[in-house]
Amino acid sequence: MGTWKCRLCGYELIPGKKYCSRCGAPTIWSLEKSDTEQIQKKDSVNEQNDEERKEDGLFRKIESESVDADEEIGEEEERYKKGAIVFGICMGLILFGAVMSPFMAESANKNVKSTNVSSEIVLEKNSRKNAESELTEDKNTESVQTEAQSTESLVSEYILAGSDSRYITREEIENLSLEECRLARNELYARRGRYFSDKELQDYFNACSWYEPYIQPEDFQDSVFNQYELANRDLLLQYERELN
């Protein structure tokens, strides 16, 4: 049997005593039996409720602690999962780099080789272009030299070069012999494509590379001469007469 307490002040009662030793309030032993039984039932119910409330509070506390523990476990699992994912990604990248490294190195080597080959091809093309340019320049130089030599040779074939396009001076012909004056005068006719009845003159002009005859002596007319040719012809003819 449990202890009994005063309903007013809560002080522990002495069994069988009708009044509370502290506040003097009537106890259960001062009441009738029916009232006593009701009070005992109420007290029993209250004690049972108190026990239930204590048990419920303890259960809730345990449940709250359990929930907190579950939350902590869940957070720990979440952190572990995230760490595992990050670790897996890092390992995957490392493995990918390890696998791809030889291929990347080979690709880089191929690119370097391709660049080198391209550079060699460009250098070879440039060398060929330079060589071709040098050959072209040499050919042009040779052509110019050949043309110059040809011009010089052609000029040297004339006794009086340019006598068909300029006035010849007296000083130019004073050092010529009579035969040279004769050839210089007939040179004007030869330039115009005239054949010669004189075999000696014909043979002489046939040896000249510039001579291209197409007019017979009887068909030739002095009207084809320009002003320079007419003046130079008269000057040479006059000098020939002087030498005779």
C-alpha positions as CSV (number, residue, x, y, z in Angstrom):
1,M,0.0,0.0,0.0
2,G,1.3,3.5,-0.9
3,T,1.6,6.6,1.1
4,W,-1.3,9.1,1.4
5,K,-0.9,12.8,1.1
6,C,-3.0,15.8,2.1
7,R,-5.3,16.9,-0.6
8,L,-4.7,20.6,0.3
9,C,-1.0,20.9,1.2
10,G,0.4,17.6,-0.1
11,Y,1.9,16.7,3.2
12,E,2.4,13.0,3.9
13,L,-0.5,11.8,6.2
14,I,-0.2,9.5,9.2
15,P,-2.4,6.4,8.6
16,G,-5.6,6.5,10.7
17,K,-5.3,10.2,11.6
18,K,-8.4,12.2,10.8
19,Y,-6.7,15.6,10.3
20,C,-3.5,16.7,8.5
21,S,-0.7,17.4,10.9
22,R,0.4,20.5,8.9
23,C,-2.8,22.3,7.7
24,G,-5.4,20.6,9.8
25,A,-7.5,19.6,6.9
26,P,-9.7,16.5,7.3
27,T,-8.1,13.3,5.9
28,I,-9.7,10.3,4.4
29,W,-10.0,8.6,7.7
30,S,-12.4,11.4,8.9
31,L,-14.8,10.7,6.0
32,E,-17.4,8.0,5.5
33,K,-16.5,4.8,3.9
34,S,-18.2,5.5,0.6
35,D,-16.5,8.9,0.3
36,T,-13.2,7.2,1.3
37,E,-13.6,4.7,-1.5
38,Q,-14.4,7.4,-4.0
39,I,-11.4,9.4,-2.9
40,Q,-9.2,6.3,-3.1
41,K,-10.5,5.6,-6.6
42,K,-9.8,9.2,-7.7
43,D,-6.4,9.1,-6.1
44,S,-5.7,5.8,-7.8
45,V,-6.9,7.2,-11.1
46,N,-4.8,10.3,-10.6
47,E,-1.8,8.1,-9.8
48,Q,-2.4,6.0,-12.8
49,N,-2.8,9.1,-15.0
50,D,0.4,10.5,-13.5
51,E,2.2,7.2,-14.3
52,E,0.7,7.3,-17.8
53,R,1.8,10.9,-18.3
54,K,5.3,10.1,-17.0
55,E,5.4,7.1,-19.4
56,D,4.0,9.1,-22.2
57,G,6.6,11.9,-21.6
58,L,9.3,9.3,-21.4
59,F,8.1,7.7,-24.6
60,R,8.0,11.1,-26.3
61,K,11.4,11.9,-25.1
62,I,12.7,8.6,-26.3
63,E,10.8,9.0,-29.6
64,S,12.3,12.6,-30.0
65,E,15.8,11.3,-29.2
66,S,15.2,8.5,-31.7
67,V,14.0,11.0,-34.3
68,D,17.1,13.2,-33.6
69,A,19.3,10.1,-33.9
70,D,17.6,9.1,-37.1
71,E,18.1,12.6,-38.5
72,E,21.7,12.6,-37.5
73,I,22.2,9.1,-39.1
74,G,20.4,10.3,-42.2
75,E,22.6,13.4,-42.4
76,E,25.7,11.3,-41.9
77,E,24.5,8.9,-44.6
78,E,23.8,11.9,-46.9
79,R,27.3,13.3,-46.2
80,Y,28.8,9.8,-46.9
81,K,26.8,9.5,-50.1
82,K,28.0,12.9,-51.3
83,G,31.6,12.1,-50.3
84,A,31.3,8.8,-52.2
85,I,30.0,10.6,-55.3
86,V,32.8,13.2,-55.2
87,F,35.3,10.4,-54.6
88,G,33.9,8.4,-57.5
89,I,34.0,11.4,-59.8
90,C,37.6,12.2,-58.9
91,M,38.6,8.6,-59.4
92,G,36.8,8.5,-62.8
93,L,38.6,11.6,-63.9
94,I,41.9,10.2,-62.8
95,L,41.2,6.9,-64.6
96,F,40.0,8.8,-67.7
97,G,43.2,10.9,-67.7
98,A,45.3,7.8,-67.3
99,V,43.6,6.1,-70.2
100,M,43.5,9.1,-72.5
101,S,47.0,10.3,-71.7
102,P,48.7,8.0,-74.2
103,F,46.2,8.8,-76.9
104,M,46.5,12.6,-76.2
105,A,50.3,12.3,-76.3
106,E,50.1,10.3,-79.6
107,S,47.8,12.9,-81.0
108,A,50.1,15.7,-79.9
109,N,53.0,13.9,-81.5
110,K,51.0,13.5,-84.7
111,N,50.1,17.2,-84.7
112,V,53.8,18.1,-84.1
113,K,54.8,15.7,-86.9
114,S,52.1,17.1,-89.2
115,T,53.3,20.6,-88.4
116,N,56.9,19.7,-89.1
117,V,55.9,18.0,-92.4
118,S,53.8,21.1,-93.3
119,S,56.7,23.3,-92.5
120,E,59.0,21.2,-94.6
121,I,56.6,21.2,-97.5
122,V,56.3,25.0,-97.2
123,L,60.1,25.4,-97.0
124,E,60.5,23.0,-100.0
125,K,57.9,25.0,-102.0
126,N,59.6,28.3,-101.1
127,S,62.9,26.8,-102.1
128,R,61.4,25.7,-105.4
129,K,59.9,29.1,-105.9
130,N,63.1,30.8,-105.1
131,A,65.0,28.5,-107.5
132,E,62.4,29.1,-110.2
133,S,62.6,32.8,-109.5
134,E,66.4,32.7,-109.8
135,L,66.1,30.7,-113.0
136,T,63.6,33.2,-114.4
137,E,65.8,36.0,-113.4
138,D,68.8,34.3,-115.0
139,K,66.7,33.6,-118.1
140,N,65.6,37.2,-118.2
141,T,69.1,38.4,-117.7
142,E,70.3,36.1,-120.4
143,S,67.5,37.2,-122.6
144,V,68.3,40.9,-122.0
145,Q,72.0,40.1,-122.6
146,T,71.1,38.2,-125.8
147,E,68.9,41.0,-127.0
148,A,71.6,43.5,-126.2
149,Q,74.2,41.4,-128.0
150,S,71.8,40.9,-130.8
151,T,71.1,44.7,-130.9
152,E,74.8,45.4,-130.8
153,S,75.4,42.8,-133.5
154,L,72.6,44.3,-135.5
155,V,73.9,47.8,-135.0
156,S,77.3,46.7,-135.9
157,E,75.9,45.4,-139.2
158,Y,75.0,48.9,-140.1
159,I,77.6,51.3,-141.3
160,L,75.5,54.2,-140.1
161,A,73.0,53.0,-137.5
162,G,69.7,54.9,-137.4
163,S,70.3,56.6,-140.8
164,D,66.6,56.1,-141.5
165,S,65.3,57.9,-138.4
166,R,67.8,60.8,-137.8
167,Y,70.0,63.3,-139.6
168,I,73.5,62.1,-140.2
169,T,76.2,64.8,-139.5
170,R,79.2,65.6,-141.6
171,E,81.5,64.7,-138.8
172,E,80.1,61.1,-138.7
173,I,81.1,60.4,-142.3
174,E,84.4,62.2,-142.6
175,N,86.3,59.1,-141.3
176,L,84.6,56.8,-143.8
177,S,86.3,55.6,-147.0
178,L,84.8,55.9,-150.4
179,E,83.6,52.3,-150.4
180,E,82.1,52.7,-146.9
181,C,80.2,55.8,-148.1
182,R,78.9,53.8,-151.0
183,L,77.7,51.0,-148.8
184,A,76.2,53.5,-146.3
185,R,74.2,55.2,-149.1
186,N,72.9,51.8,-150.5
187,E,72.1,50.8,-147.0
188,L,69.2,53.2,-147.1
189,Y,67.8,51.2,-150.1
190,A,68.5,47.9,-148.5
191,R,66.5,48.9,-145.5
192,R,63.5,49.4,-147.8
193,G,63.8,45.8,-149.2
194,R,65.4,46.6,-152.6
195,Y,67.3,44.1,-154.6
196,F,70.6,45.2,-156.2
197,S,71.7,44.7,-159.8
198,D,75.3,44.9,-158.6
199,K,76.4,41.4,-157.5
200,E,78.9,42.8,-155.0
201,L,76.3,44.9,-153.2
202,Q,73.7,42.1,-153.3
203,D,76.2,39.6,-151.7
204,Y,77.1,42.2,-149.0
205,F,73.6,42.9,-147.9
206,N,72.6,39.2,-148.2
207,A,75.0,38.6,-145.3
208,C,73.2,41.1,-143.1
209,S,70.6,39.5,-140.8
210,W,68.2,42.4,-141.1
211,Y,68.1,42.4,-144.9
212,E,64.7,41.2,-146.3
213,P,64.5,42.1,-150.1
214,Y,61.2,42.1,-151.9
215,I,61.4,45.0,-154.5
216,Q,63.1,44.6,-157.8
217,P,65.5,47.5,-158.8
218,E,63.3,48.6,-161.7
219,D,60.2,48.7,-159.4
220,F,61.8,50.7,-156.6
221,Q,60.9,54.4,-156.2
222,D,62.6,57.0,-154.1
223,S,59.3,58.3,-152.9
224,V,59.3,55.6,-150.2
225,F,62.1,57.5,-148.4
226,N,61.3,59.8,-145.5
227,Q,62.9,63.2,-144.9
228,Y,65.8,61.7,-142.9
229,E,66.6,59.1,-145.5
230,L,66.5,61.7,-148.4
231,A,68.7,64.1,-146.6
232,N,71.2,61.4,-145.5
233,R,71.3,60.0,-149.1
234,D,72.1,63.4,-150.6
235,L,74.8,64.1,-147.9
236,L,76.5,60.7,-148.6
237,L,76.3,61.2,-152.4
238,Q,77.9,64.7,-152.1
239,Y,80.7,63.3,-149.9
240,E,81.4,60.5,-152.3
241,R,81.8,63.1,-155.1
242,E,84.2,65.0,-153.0
243,L,86.3,61.9,-152.4
244,N,86.5,61.2,-156.1
